[in-house]
Amino acid sequence: MKKKKNRRGWPLTTKAHPERINGSLSKMTQKEFTFYRKLGQNLRKCRVKRKLSQIQVAKRLKIHRMTLIRYEGGKVQIPAYVLERFGEVYGFMFSFGHLH
């Protein structure tokens, strides 16, 4: 059986992250998907409004540019600590309640 390869010719594998399929979380519900898609669109609007490039924002967030693209596209869930960094970069505040 011939193994599938990406555009660079590397074999595709999901061994490291079996829950990931094509870079997105397969366990995301429709509501979660819609939420993260809208959140990503809003984050992109904030970036464009401030005339920042993806590379500039990715460097400030200390993440890879492709990760930022996935966040803005709503392809993956955004961790809370990254949302806090977005707030610092864009000048708004995310508030997360503490569980007791």
Backbone torsions as a table, in degrees:
resi	resn	phi	psi	omega
1	MET	NA	133.3	-177.9
2	LYS	-82.5	130.4	179.3
3	LYS	-79.0	141.3	176.7
4	LYS	-72.3	147.7	-179.9
5	LYS	-129.1	152.8	176.4
6	ASN	-80.6	-175.1	-175.1
7	ARG	-67.0	-17.6	177.2
8	ARG	-91.7	-1.7	178.8
9	GLY	89.8	6.7	179.4
10	TRP	-85.0	144.5	179.0
11	PRO	-65.8	140.2	176.5
12	LEU	-80.3	135.9	179.0
13	THR	-146.6	149.6	174.5
14	THR	-123.8	21.4	-178.1
15	LYS	-64.2	-41.0	-177.3
16	ALA	-67.5	-36.9	-179.0
17	HIS	-134.0	82.9	-176.1
18	PRO	-62.6	-20.7	179.6
19	GLU	-81.1	-9.7	-179.5
20	ARG	-93.6	134.9	174.9
21	ILE	-130.5	118.3	-178.3
22	ASN	52.6	40.0	174.7
23	GLY	81.8	-1.8	179.7
24	SER	-119.2	159.1	179.2
25	LEU	-80.7	122.3	-176.3
26	SER	-73.9	-16.8	-176.2
27	LYS	-92.2	9.4	-179.8
28	MET	-74.3	129.4	177.3
29	THR	-75.6	169.0	179.5
30	GLN	-62.3	-40.4	179.1
31	LYS	-64.2	-42.7	178.6
32	GLU	-64.2	-43.4	179.1
33	PHE	-58.6	-47.0	179.4
34	THR	-62.5	-42.8	179.2
35	PHE	-60.3	-50.6	-177.2
36	TYR	-68.7	-29.7	176.4
37	ARG	-67.4	-45.2	178.3
38	LYS	-66.8	-41.3	177.7
39	LEU	-60.3	-45.5	178.7
40	GLY	-61.2	-41.0	178.5
41	GLN	-62.9	-41.2	179.0
42	ASN	-67.2	-38.5	177.6
43	LEU	-64.7	-39.0	177.7
44	ARG	-64.4	-42.9	178.2
45	LYS	-59.2	-41.1	177.8
46	CYS	-61.5	-42.8	-179.7
47	ARG	-64.5	-46.2	-178.6
48	VAL	-66.0	-40.5	-179.9
49	LYS	-60.8	-35.5	179.6
50	ARG	-87.7	4.2	178.1
51	LYS	55.4	45.0	177.2
52	LEU	-106.4	144.0	176.2
53	SER	-84.5	165.2	176.5
54	GLN	-61.8	-37.4	-179.8
55	ILE	-65.5	-42.8	179.6
56	GLN	-61.1	-46.6	-178.8
57	VAL	-67.0	-43.4	179.8
58	ALA	-59.2	-41.3	178.3
59	LYS	-64.0	-42.6	179.5
60	ARG	-66.2	-34.4	178.9
61	LEU	-81.6	-13.1	-176.6
62	LYS	62.6	45.4	176.9
63	ILE	-131.9	167.6	177.5
64	HIS	-76.9	147.9	179.5
65	ARG	-57.1	-39.3	179.4
66	MET	-64.5	-32.5	176.3
67	THR	-65.3	-43.1	177.0
68	LEU	-60.2	-41.5	178.4
69	ILE	-60.7	-41.5	178.4
70	ARG	-66.3	-39.1	177.0
71	TYR	-63.6	-48.2	-178.5
72	GLU	-67.1	-26.0	178.6
73	GLY	-87.4	-4.7	-179.7
74	GLY	71.4	23.6	-176.6
75	LYS	-81.9	-26.0	-178.2
76	VAL	-135.6	159.7	176.5
77	GLN	-74.5	141.2	-177.8
78	ILE	-99.0	120.8	179.3
79	PRO	-62.6	152.3	-177.7
80	ALA	-58.7	-41.1	-177.7
81	TYR	-65.8	-29.5	177.1
82	VAL	-73.5	-37.6	176.5
83	LEU	-61.7	-38.3	177.1
84	GLU	-63.4	-39.6	177.6
85	ARG	-65.4	-40.0	175.8
86	PHE	-57.4	-43.7	179.1
87	GLY	-59.2	-41.5	179.1
88	GLU	-65.7	-41.9	-178.0
89	VAL	-69.6	-42.4	-174.4
90	TYR	-94.5	-6.6	175.6
91	GLY	82.0	31.2	172.7
92	PHE	-133.4	171.5	-172.3
93	MET	-121.3	129.9	169.8
94	PHE	-97.6	134.5	179.6
95	SER	-115.7	127.2	179.2
96	PHE	-118.8	124.8	178.9
97	GLY	-71.0	150.6	178.5
98	HIS	-91.5	138.1	177.8
99	LEU	-89.1	134.4	178.8
100	HIS	-117.2	NA	NA
